[in-house]
Amino acid sequence: MLEGKRIFVTGAAGFIGSNLTDALLEKGAEVIGYDNLWNGRMENLELAQQNRNFTFYKGDVRDYDRLLHLMKDVDIVFHKAAFTSVPQSIIMPQLCNEVNVSGTLNILNSARINDVEKIVYASSSSIYGDTPTLPKHEKMHMDPISPYGVAKQAAESYMTSYHRVYGLNTTSLRYFNVFGQRQKDSPYSGVIAIFIARILEGKNLLIFGDGNQSRDFTYVKDVINGNILAAESKEAAGKVMNIAAGKPISLNELTKIMIELSGKKGIEIQHGPIRTGDILHSYGDITLAKKILGFEAKYDAVSGFKEYLNYYKNIYSSKSKER
């Protein structure tokens, strides 16, 4: 259904955006990538740039005039560009709001004026906050802790509002702890990306808190599949859905498995104070996504990590040879 469609991907050079771009090109779509390269990296788009159906523009979602021009004759928008770090959002809440809320409004208004058929938005499980109800489901109370979570909630609400008021076909997908190939191993990345880099370098691991906190780690391939299903579904219009593995695992358990699978010896797990804005327990109910999209996760944290580990070992080995 996406073959021949003209598709605009914000955050195209990022972790999720670049994996999505590759998948869309494989389906025969014409893809316009848009990224300011703050978090995104052009090396993530090496495969895409070999495809004649791909065009890249460096730009910011805060640039409304540019978006309005580039989104002419676009059929579908995947809005993945975001200020992505919870810790950084606490330090820079204003910037987080400008990118995640005002930037999303720019996308919505550009899409509305250009008669875009569909927008699929990358929302976040962080909007649920640290409420005790598990698993997290779409009808429960939202209580975000961090400025990042608040901004994601506001942007998601705008998506729903534009569907109701203007008839714009929007779908918001609440991701749960996405990990996988091309995720940056920086201090602000997901814990798996950080830990896999340290493990392969033989370094000890630091867990903030006692490690009993649990997460619903979702492999990037499942997230990409959820996005494509949402774009192809007529029933998804105006909906908000969880995209998750639906299988929580504690950080203590995960790190032990990661170390064991890596084959590295002598790595110790250390603990530090829990960080402000961190959520203790989170995993998603994917009943709605199954019902509307036919979505099912093919990976859990362990099977996803095994595939990610093989990918990362190849990258790490290549970088070591270059040195």
C-alpha positions as CSV (number, residue, x, y, z in Angstrom):
1,M,0.0,0.0,0.0
2,L,3.0,2.3,0.5
3,E,4.5,1.7,-3.0
4,G,4.6,4.8,-5.0
5,K,3.6,7.0,-2.1
6,R,5.5,10.3,-1.5
7,I,6.5,10.1,2.2
8,F,8.1,12.8,4.4
9,V,10.1,11.5,7.4
10,T,11.2,14.0,10.1
11,G,14.2,12.9,12.1
12,A,15.2,10.7,9.2
13,A,18.9,10.5,10.2
14,G,18.1,9.4,13.7
15,F,17.9,5.9,15.2
16,I,14.2,5.1,14.5
17,G,13.9,7.5,11.6
18,S,16.7,5.9,9.6
19,N,15.4,2.4,10.2
20,L,12.0,3.5,9.1
21,T,13.4,5.2,6.0
22,D,15.1,2.0,4.9
23,A,11.9,0.0,5.4
24,L,9.8,2.5,3.4
25,L,12.3,2.5,0.5
26,E,12.2,-1.3,0.5
27,K,8.4,-1.0,0.0
28,G,8.9,1.2,-3.1
29,A,7.9,4.5,-1.5
30,E,9.5,7.8,-2.4
31,V,11.0,9.2,0.8
32,I,12.0,12.7,1.7
33,G,14.2,12.8,4.8
34,Y,14.4,15.8,7.0
35,D,16.7,16.2,10.0
36,N,18.7,19.0,11.7
37,L,21.5,16.4,12.5
38,W,21.6,17.4,16.2
39,N,21.0,13.8,17.2
40,G,20.8,12.2,13.8
41,R,23.8,11.1,11.8
42,M,24.3,11.0,8.0
43,E,26.0,7.6,8.4
44,N,22.6,6.2,9.3
45,L,21.4,7.1,5.8
46,E,24.2,5.5,3.8
47,L,21.9,2.8,2.5
48,A,19.1,5.2,1.8
49,Q,21.3,7.5,-0.1
50,Q,22.1,4.8,-2.6
51,N,18.4,4.7,-3.5
52,R,17.2,7.1,-6.2
53,N,13.8,7.4,-4.5
54,F,15.4,9.1,-1.5
55,T,16.1,12.8,-1.0
56,F,17.5,14.4,2.1
57,Y,17.1,18.0,3.4
58,K,18.9,19.3,6.4
59,G,16.4,21.4,8.4
60,D,14.6,21.9,11.7
61,V,11.0,21.2,12.6
62,R,10.9,24.7,14.1
63,D,11.3,26.2,10.6
64,Y,7.6,26.4,9.6
65,D,8.2,28.0,6.2
66,R,10.6,25.3,5.1
67,L,8.2,22.6,6.2
68,L,5.3,24.2,4.4
69,H,7.4,24.2,1.2
70,L,8.9,20.7,1.4
71,M,5.6,19.0,2.3
72,K,3.9,20.0,-1.0
73,D,2.5,16.9,-2.8
74,V,3.4,14.7,0.2
75,D,1.0,11.8,0.9
76,I,2.2,10.6,4.3
77,V,4.2,12.1,7.1
78,F,6.1,10.1,9.8
79,H,7.0,12.6,12.5
80,K,10.0,11.2,14.4
81,A,12.0,14.3,15.0
82,A,12.2,15.2,18.7
83,F,14.1,16.4,21.6
84,T,14.6,12.9,22.9
85,S,16.3,13.0,26.3
86,V,14.5,13.0,29.6
87,P,17.5,14.2,31.6
88,Q,18.3,17.0,29.1
89,S,14.6,18.1,29.1
90,I,15.0,18.8,32.9
91,I,18.0,21.0,32.1
92,M,16.5,22.6,29.0
93,P,12.7,22.5,29.3
94,Q,12.1,25.5,27.0
95,L,14.1,24.0,24.1
96,C,12.3,20.7,24.7
97,N,8.9,22.4,24.4
98,E,10.0,24.4,21.3
99,V,11.0,21.2,19.4
100,N,8.5,18.7,20.6
101,V,5.4,21.0,20.9
102,S,5.9,23.9,18.6
103,G,7.7,21.7,16.1
104,T,4.8,19.3,16.0
105,L,2.3,22.2,15.5
106,N,4.4,23.2,12.5
107,I,4.1,19.7,11.1
108,L,0.4,19.6,11.7
109,N,-0.3,23.0,10.1
110,S,2.0,22.2,7.1
111,A,0.2,18.9,6.6
112,R,-3.3,20.5,6.9
113,I,-2.5,23.2,4.3
114,N,-0.9,20.7,2.0
115,D,-3.7,18.2,2.3
116,V,-1.5,15.4,3.5
117,E,-3.3,12.1,3.7
118,K,-1.8,10.7,6.9
119,I,0.5,11.6,9.9
120,V,2.0,9.0,12.1
121,Y,3.4,10.5,15.3
122,A,6.1,9.1,17.6
123,S,4.7,9.5,21.1
124,S,6.1,8.0,24.3
125,S,5.2,5.8,27.2
126,S,6.7,8.6,29.4
127,I,3.4,10.4,29.3
128,Y,1.9,7.8,31.7
129,G,4.4,8.9,34.4
130,D,5.0,6.7,37.4
131,T,1.4,5.7,38.1
132,P,1.1,2.3,39.8
133,T,-1.3,0.8,37.3
134,L,0.3,-2.0,35.2
135,P,0.3,-2.7,32.3
136,K,-0.1,0.9,31.0
137,H,-3.2,1.2,28.8
138,E,-4.4,4.0,26.6
139,K,-7.5,4.9,28.7
140,M,-5.7,5.3,32.0
141,H,-4.8,8.6,33.6
142,M,-1.7,10.3,32.2
143,D,0.7,11.9,34.7
144,P,4.1,12.7,33.1
145,I,6.9,13.6,35.4
146,S,9.5,15.2,33.1
147,P,9.3,18.1,30.8
148,Y,9.9,15.6,28.0
149,G,6.8,13.6,29.0
150,V,4.7,16.7,29.3
151,A,5.8,17.9,25.9
152,K,5.0,14.5,24.3
153,Q,1.6,14.5,25.9
154,A,0.9,18.0,24.6
155,A,2.0,17.1,21.1
156,E,-0.1,13.9,21.1
157,S,-3.1,15.9,22.2
158,Y,-2.6,18.3,19.3
159,M,-2.5,15.3,17.0
160,T,-5.9,14.1,18.3
161,S,-7.3,17.7,18.3
162,Y,-6.3,18.2,14.6
163,H,-8.1,15.0,13.7
164,R,-11.3,16.1,15.5
165,V,-11.3,19.7,14.4
166,Y,-9.8,19.6,10.9
167,G,-10.4,16.0,9.9
168,L,-6.6,15.4,9.6
169,N,-5.8,11.7,9.6
170,T,-3.5,11.3,12.5
171,T,-2.2,8.3,14.5
172,S,0.0,8.5,17.6
173,L,2.1,5.6,18.7
174,R,3.3,5.4,22.3
175,Y,6.7,3.7,22.2
176,F,8.1,1.8,25.1
177,N,11.9,1.8,25.5
178,V,12.9,1.3,22.0
179,F,16.4,-0.2,21.3
180,G,18.3,-1.6,18.4
181,Q,20.7,-0.9,15.6
182,R,21.9,2.7,15.1
183,Q,21.0,3.8,18.6
184,K,23.7,6.1,19.9
185,D,25.7,5.0,22.9
186,S,25.7,8.5,24.5
187,P,24.9,9.4,28.2
188,Y,21.4,10.3,27.1
189,S,20.7,7.1,25.1
190,G,18.6,4.2,26.1
191,V,20.2,2.0,28.7
192,I,20.8,-1.0,26.4
193,A,22.8,1.2,23.9
194,I,24.9,2.5,26.8
195,F,25.4,-0.9,28.4
196,I,26.3,-2.7,25.2
197,A,29.1,-0.3,24.4
198,R,30.5,-0.5,27.9
199,I,30.2,-4.3,28.0
200,L,32.1,-4.8,24.7
201,E,34.8,-2.4,26.1
202,G,35.1,-4.5,29.3
203,K,33.8,-1.7,31.5
204,N,31.6,-1.9,34.6
205,L,28.0,-0.9,34.4
206,L,26.2,1.7,36.5
207,I,22.5,1.4,37.3
208,F,20.7,4.3,38.7
209,G,18.7,3.0,41.6
210,D,18.5,-0.6,43.0
211,G,18.0,-2.1,39.6
212,N,14.6,-3.6,40.4
213,Q,12.9,-1.1,38.2
214,S,11.4,-2.7,35.1
215,R,11.0,-1.7,31.5
216,D,9.2,-3.0,28.4
217,F,12.2,-3.0,26.0
218,T,10.9,-2.9,22.4
219,Y,13.1,-3.9,19.5
220,V,13.3,-1.3,16.7
221,K,12.1,-3.7,14.0
222,D,8.8,-4.2,15.9
223,V,8.4,-0.4,16.2
224,I,9.0,0.0,12.4
225,N,6.4,-2.6,11.7
226,G,3.9,-0.8,14.0
227,N,4.5,2.5,12.1
228,I,3.9,0.9,8.7
229,L,0.8,-0.9,9.9
230,A,-0.5,2.4,11.3
231,A,0.1,4.2,8.0
232,E,-1.7,1.5,6.1
233,S,-4.7,1.3,8.4
234,K,-7.9,3.3,7.9
235,E,-9.2,2.3,11.3
236,A,-6.1,4.0,13.0
237,A,-7.3,7.5,12.1
238,G,-7.5,9.7,15.3
239,K,-6.3,6.8,17.5
240,V,-3.6,6.6,20.1
241,M,-1.9,3.2,20.6
242,N,0.9,1.6,22.6
243,I,3.7,0.0,20.7
244,A,5.6,-2.4,23.0
245,A,6.8,-5.9,23.5
246,G,4.4,-6.3,26.4
247,K,7.0,-8.2,28.4
248,P,8.7,-6.3,31.3
249,I,12.1,-7.2,32.6
250,S,14.1,-5.6,35.5
251,L,17.3,-3.8,34.8
252,N,19.2,-6.2,37.1
253,E,17.9,-9.2,35.2
254,L,18.6,-7.6,31.8
255,T,22.2,-6.6,32.6
256,K,23.1,-10.1,33.8
257,I,21.7,-11.5,30.6
258,M,23.5,-9.0,28.5
259,I,26.9,-9.7,30.2
260,E,26.3,-13.5,29.8
261,L,25.4,-13.3,26.1
262,S,28.4,-11.0,25.4
263,G,30.8,-13.6,26.8
264,K,32.8,-10.9,28.6
265,K,34.2,-11.7,32.0
266,G,34.9,-9.6,35.1
267,I,32.2,-6.9,34.5
268,E,30.6,-5.6,37.7
269,I,27.3,-4.0,38.2
270,Q,27.4,-0.8,40.3
271,H,24.5,1.2,41.6
272,G,24.0,5.0,42.0
273,P,21.2,7.3,43.2
274,I,18.0,7.2,41.1
275,R,17.7,10.1,38.7
276,T,15.1,12.8,38.8
277,G,12.3,12.1,36.3
278,D,13.0,8.3,36.0
279,I,10.0,6.0,36.2
280,L,10.2,2.8,38.3
281,H,8.0,0.4,36.4
282,S,6.6,0.5,32.9
283,Y,5.2,-1.9,30.4
284,G,2.5,-1.6,27.8
285,D,-0.8,-3.2,27.1
286,I,-0.8,-3.7,23.3
287,T,-4.4,-5.0,23.0
288,L,-5.6,-2.0,21.1
289,A,-2.7,-2.1,18.6
290,K,-3.4,-5.8,18.0
291,K,-7.1,-5.1,17.5
292,I,-6.8,-2.1,15.2
293,L,-3.4,-2.8,13.4
294,G,-2.9,-6.5,13.8
295,F,0.3,-5.6,15.6
296,E,2.3,-8.2,17.5
297,A,5.8,-7.9,18.8
298,K,8.1,-10.5,17.3
299,Y,10.9,-9.8,19.7
300,D,11.3,-9.6,23.5
301,A,14.2,-7.9,25.3
302,V,16.5,-11.0,25.1
303,S,15.9,-12.0,21.5
304,G,16.1,-8.4,20.4
305,F,19.4,-7.9,22.3
306,K,20.9,-11.0,20.7
307,E,20.3,-9.5,17.2
308,Y,21.5,-6.1,18.3
309,L,24.6,-7.6,19.9
310,N,25.6,-9.2,16.6
311,Y,25.0,-5.9,14.8
312,Y,27.0,-4.0,17.4
313,K,29.9,-6.4,17.4
314,N,30.3,-5.9,13.7
315,I,30.3,-2.2,14.1
316,Y,32.6,-2.3,17.1
317,S,35.0,-4.6,15.3
318,S,35.1,-2.3,12.2
319,K,35.9,0.7,14.4
320,S,38.6,-1.2,16.2
321,K,40.3,-2.1,12.9
322,E,40.1,1.6,11.7
323,R,42.0,2.6,14.8
